[in-house]
Amino acid sequence: MARLPGPLLPAALLLLFAAAPAPGRPCGPAGLSRDTVLGRLGANVTLTCQDEGLANVTVSWKMEKWGTVAAVVGGRDRRLAEGNTLLLWQLRYEDSGRYSCYVGGRPLRSLRLLVEAPPCLAEPPETPRVSCYRRSHDKDVLCEWPLQAKPSPGTRAMLWVKQRFAAENATEQRCRYFSKARKFVCRVKVPPGADDTKPLVVSTCVSNGAGGLAGEDRIITLSSVLKPDPPLNVTVEALEKAPQQLRVNWSYPSSWDPRFYWLRFQVRYRPEPAETFTEVEQVMTTWLDIRDAWRGTRHVVQVRAQEEFGHGAWSEWSQEAVGTPWTDPRDLTSEMGPFSSQFPMEDGTYGITLPPELFGEDAADGAGGAVMEASAHSVASPYAFLVAGGSLLLGIALFVGIVVRYKQTWRTGGQWGAKQEGEAQHVLVPLGPPSPPLSETPLLSPPGPLAPGALHVTNLDYFFSEQ
């Protein structure tokens, strides 16, 4: 390989990038291709099929606008005339498009007409800041840049792509403006079998009647601009009898063919009260089980994708999907804690909302279930029930023993009282003379005096009878 002399090296480098405008410098009509015709709004323009007139032939014209062929211009009832030249009067923005001339159905030439506003009616364009991406290995490259304001009518954007340090001319692509997204988008065709590792230089230019500006050149490779679309059909399901688990499922984006290249995924999730996400990386399947979910709490889940070997950038996050872990409907006495469904009552206790079907017919009288009070302490274990049952049995046995003991004592006391009652039935015989009959004794007469020693004799007689 011959080495260029020192004075010729800068000139060679200048010729290398002559096909694209320098970044930050004006660009516009001087950079238009040979098949592009620039027309002013409201003016007339003439399109020529061949420089030398064609004799004894009929030349027809067709206008192509955004991929469709029309026999009228801009929706007007003015048909395209026949002849080597085509005259268009009072140009409008709708007249912009590609015009082709034919002879007997054979195309001869194609010209592109650009209609722009006069310099006094146009606003200077914004400097393009382009970024490129490729949705899969078999898709074209898309380059785009956003705009702060809607461009002036007649603004056009161009993009040039060429291999770095190559002497070939740059490939020119026209960019399209999308009003809803407020950005220009350019499509770069990728030929089959292109090398993904070779660097490419991307240049841009935006111009209108007020002038033009070139964007900064970008150096890319086909593998470095890979950026898949977000995963689709993201769902979150609860696993039965697993109160802290969730299963996340998703599918590949429709623009990516998994038969040739795979994607790796990243999943992030969070419970709705929390603000930070927990991320899981290097997921090669289209599903994931979350094993640390919060009990009874709804979770927000998102998924994004990247080429399996890490080439290019991550996709945007998918749309949010939500799900709640499985909850046992019979679990009404769960412990208090950050995962408990209990809520404080006014009296300091905790209440649990019960489903209406647990109350049968009584639930029809209420509206939306009943609330029962629960203790703030944890549920007693089976050992506590065993201890309580043993204590109850011991108390019953002790009570029975006491009753039997007192019954025996009562029986003994009853016999002693009956014996004393029988002994008390002995008649005391008085030692003195018999008393007169009741009829002979006056009713109101004072009782007679007790015989001396009568009480003592009676007590002695009772004493000796006992002996």
SVG drawing of the C-alpha trace seen along z (x, -y; Angstrom):
<svg xmlns="http://www.w3.org/2000/svg" viewBox="-111 -38 117 85">
<polyline fill="none" stroke="black" stroke-width="0.4" points="0.0,0.0 1.4,-3.3 1.9,-5.9 0.6,-9.4 3.1,-12.3 2.6,-14.6 1.1,-17.6 -1.4,-15.3 -2.7,-13.6 -5.0,-16.5 -6.5,-16.8 -7.2,-13.0 -9.0,-13.2 -11.0,-16.2 -12.2,-14.3 -13.1,-11.4 -15.8,-13.3 -16.8,-15.6 -20.0,-13.8 -21.5,-14.8 -21.9,-18.3 -19.6,-19.2 -21.3,-19.2 -22.5,-22.6 -22.1,-24.2 -24.9,-25.4 -26.3,-22.9 -29.1,-23.0 -29.7,-23.4 -26.0,-23.2 -26.0,-19.6 -29.0,-18.4 -28.6,-15.5 -28.8,-16.0 -32.3,-14.5 -33.8,-16.9 -35.6,-20.1 -36.2,-22.9 -39.4,-25.0 -40.7,-28.0 -44.2,-28.1 -46.7,-29.7 -44.2,-29.8 -44.1,-27.9 -41.6,-25.1 -40.7,-23.1 -39.6,-19.5 -37.6,-18.2 -37.5,-14.5 -34.6,-14.5 -32.1,-17.3 -32.5,-16.6 -36.0,-16.5 -37.5,-13.2 -39.0,-13.1 -42.0,-11.0 -42.6,-9.6 -45.2,-10.2 -43.8,-11.0 -46.1,-10.5 -45.6,-11.6 -46.6,-10.0 -46.3,-11.5 -45.4,-9.3 -46.1,-10.5 -45.2,-8.4 -45.2,-5.2 -48.4,-5.8 -48.8,-6.7 -51.4,-9.4 -52.6,-10.8 -53.3,-14.2 -51.1,-16.6 -51.8,-17.4 -55.4,-16.2 -56.3,-18.8 -58.2,-18.0 -55.2,-18.9 -53.9,-15.9 -50.3,-15.5 -49.7,-16.7 -47.8,-14.7 -44.5,-15.9 -40.8,-16.1 -41.5,-19.0 -44.0,-19.2 -45.1,-22.7 -46.5,-23.0 -48.2,-26.2 -48.6,-27.8 -46.8,-25.2 -48.2,-24.0 -46.6,-21.8 -48.8,-18.9 -46.9,-19.1 -43.8,-17.8 -43.0,-14.2 -41.2,-12.2 -42.1,-12.7 -41.2,-10.1 -41.4,-10.2 -42.1,-7.2 -42.0,-6.3 -44.2,-3.4 -44.2,-2.2 -40.4,-2.3 -39.1,-4.8 -36.6,-7.3 -36.0,-9.7 -37.2,-10.3 -37.0,-13.8 -37.8,-14.7 -39.6,-18.0 -39.2,-19.9 -41.5,-22.8 -40.4,-25.2 -41.5,-28.5 -39.8,-31.8 -37.1,-32.8 -39.3,-35.5 -41.9,-32.9 -39.7,-30.1 -38.1,-29.7 -34.4,-28.5 -34.3,-24.7 -33.0,-23.1 -29.7,-21.4 -30.3,-17.6 -29.0,-15.3 -29.4,-11.9 -29.5,-8.5 -29.7,-5.2 -31.0,-1.8 -31.9,1.6 -34.7,3.7 -33.2,7.0 -30.4,8.6 -32.6,8.8 -34.1,5.3 -33.0,2.0 -31.4,-0.7 -33.6,-3.6 -32.1,-7.0 -34.1,-9.7 -33.9,-12.9 -36.6,-14.9 -37.6,-18.5 -38.6,-21.1 -41.1,-22.8 -42.9,-21.9 -40.7,-22.6 -41.6,-25.3 -43.5,-24.1 -41.1,-22.9 -38.4,-21.8 -36.5,-18.8 -34.1,-16.4 -31.4,-14.3 -29.1,-11.6 -25.9,-10.2 -24.3,-6.9 -20.9,-5.6 -18.2,-3.3 -15.5,-4.9 -12.2,-5.5 -13.7,-4.3 -13.4,-6.2 -16.9,-5.3 -19.6,-7.9 -22.1,-8.2 -25.6,-6.7 -28.3,-9.4 -31.6,-8.8 -34.5,-11.2 -36.0,-11.5 -39.7,-11.7 -41.3,-13.9 -43.9,-12.4 -46.1,-15.1 -47.5,-13.0 -44.0,-12.0 -42.5,-15.3 -39.4,-13.8 -37.6,-13.0 -37.1,-9.3 -34.7,-8.0 -34.5,-4.4 -31.1,-3.1 -31.2,0.0 -28.9,2.9 -27.9,5.2 -28.0,9.0 -24.8,10.4 -23.5,6.9 -20.6,7.0 -22.0,6.1 -18.6,5.0 -17.5,2.4 -17.9,-1.2 -20.3,-3.5 -20.4,-7.3 -23.8,-8.9 -24.3,-12.5 -27.5,-14.6 -28.8,-17.9 -32.0,-19.9 -32.8,-22.8 -35.7,-25.1 -36.2,-28.5 -34.4,-30.2 -31.2,-28.1 -29.9,-24.7 -27.9,-23.1 -25.8,-19.9 -25.8,-17.6 -22.7,-16.0 -21.5,-12.9 -22.1,-9.6 -19.9,-6.5 -21.9,-3.3 -21.7,0.4 -24.7,2.6 -24.2,4.7 -23.8,1.7 -27.1,0.1 -29.2,3.3 -32.1,2.3 -35.0,4.8 -38.6,3.8 -40.0,4.3 -41.4,7.7 -45.1,8.3 -48.0,9.9 -46.5,9.5 -48.7,11.2 -48.5,11.8 -50.2,14.9 -50.5,16.1 -49.3,19.6 -51.7,21.7 -50.8,22.3 -47.7,20.0 -48.5,16.7 -45.1,15.2 -44.7,16.2 -45.7,14.8 -45.2,16.1 -44.4,13.6 -44.8,14.6 -44.0,12.7 -43.3,13.2 -40.8,12.1 -41.5,8.9 -42.9,9.5 -40.0,7.8 -37.5,10.4 -37.2,13.9 -36.0,16.3 -35.2,19.0 -31.9,17.4 -31.0,15.2 -32.2,15.2 -32.8,12.4 -31.9,12.2 -34.3,10.4 -34.3,8.3 -37.3,8.2 -38.0,5.6 -40.8,5.6 -42.0,3.8 -44.9,3.9 -47.2,0.9 -46.3,-0.8 -42.6,-0.7 -40.9,-3.1 -37.8,-1.2 -37.6,1.9 -36.0,5.2 -34.2,6.3 -33.5,9.8 -30.9,10.1 -29.7,12.8 -33.1,14.4 -33.0,16.5 -36.5,17.9 -39.8,16.2 -41.0,16.7 -39.8,16.0 -41.0,17.0 -40.8,14.3 -40.2,15.9 -40.0,12.9 -43.3,11.2 -45.2,9.5 -48.2,11.3 -51.5,9.9 -49.9,7.0 -50.3,6.1 -47.0,5.9 -46.0,4.0 -43.8,5.9 -41.9,4.8 -39.6,6.6 -37.0,5.5 -34.8,7.3 -31.3,7.3 -29.4,9.4 -28.3,12.6 -24.5,11.8 -25.0,8.2 -24.6,6.5 -26.4,3.2 -28.7,1.6 -31.5,2.7 -35.0,2.2 -37.5,-0.1 -39.3,1.3 -42.6,3.1 -45.9,1.9 -46.7,2.4 -48.4,5.6 -49.8,6.1 -50.6,9.2 -51.3,10.2 -49.9,13.4 -52.3,16.2 -54.2,15.8 -55.9,18.6 -59.5,17.6 -59.5,19.6 -56.5,17.9 -58.3,15.4 -55.9,15.4 -52.6,14.5 -50.0,12.9 -49.7,9.2 -46.8,7.8 -45.9,5.9 -47.8,8.6 -50.9,8.8 -54.4,7.9 -55.4,6.7 -56.3,3.1 -56.5,1.2 -59.8,0.5 -60.8,-2.4 -60.5,-0.4 -56.9,0.7 -57.7,4.2 -57.4,5.4 -60.2,6.3 -60.3,8.7 -62.8,8.5 -64.5,11.8 -66.2,12.8 -70.0,12.9 -70.2,16.5 -68.8,17.6 -71.9,16.3 -74.6,18.0 -77.9,16.3 -76.7,13.7 -74.5,12.2 -77.6,11.0 -78.4,8.5 -75.0,6.8 -73.5,5.0 -70.1,6.3 -69.2,8.7 -68.7,8.6 -65.9,7.4 -64.7,9.5 -62.3,8.4 -59.1,10.2 -56.5,10.1 -53.3,8.3 -51.3,11.3 -50.2,14.2 -52.3,17.4 -51.8,19.9 -49.8,23.1 -51.2,26.7 -49.0,27.0 -50.9,24.3 -54.2,26.2 -52.6,29.3 -51.6,27.5 -55.0,25.8 -56.7,29.2 -54.5,30.9 -55.1,28.1 -58.9,28.4 -58.8,32.2 -56.7,31.7 -59.2,29.1 -62.1,31.4 -60.5,34.3 -59.7,32.1 -63.2,30.8 -64.6,34.4 -62.3,35.4 -63.4,32.5 -67.1,33.3 -66.6,36.9 -64.7,36.0 -67.4,33.5 -70.1,36.1 -68.5,38.6 -68.2,35.9 -71.8,34.9 -73.0,38.5 -71.0,38.9 -72.5,35.7 -76.0,36.9 -75.7,40.1 -74.4,38.2 -77.3,35.7 -79.9,38.6 -78.4,40.3 -78.6,37.2 -82.2,36.7 -83.1,40.2 -81.5,39.8 -83.3,36.6 -86.6,38.4 -86.2,39.8 -88.9,38.6 -87.7,36.9 -89.5,38.2 -90.1,35.6 -89.2,36.5 -91.8,34.2 -95.6,34.9 -97.7,34.9 -99.1,31.7 -102.8,31.0 -105.0,31.5 -104.9,28.7 -108.6,28.0 -107.9,27.3 -105.1,25.0 -106.0,21.4 -104.9,20.2 -103.5,16.9 -102.0,18.1 -98.2,17.6 -96.1,20.8 -95.3,22.6 -91.8,22.4 -89.3,25.1 -88.5,27.7 -85.1,27.3 -82.6,29.7 -85.0,30.8 -82.8,29.6 -79.7,31.2 -81.5,34.6 -82.6,34.5 -79.1,33.8 -77.7,36.6 -80.4,39.0 -79.5,38.2 -75.8,38.6 -76.3,42.1 -78.6,43.2 -75.8,42.4 -73.4,44.5"/>
</svg>
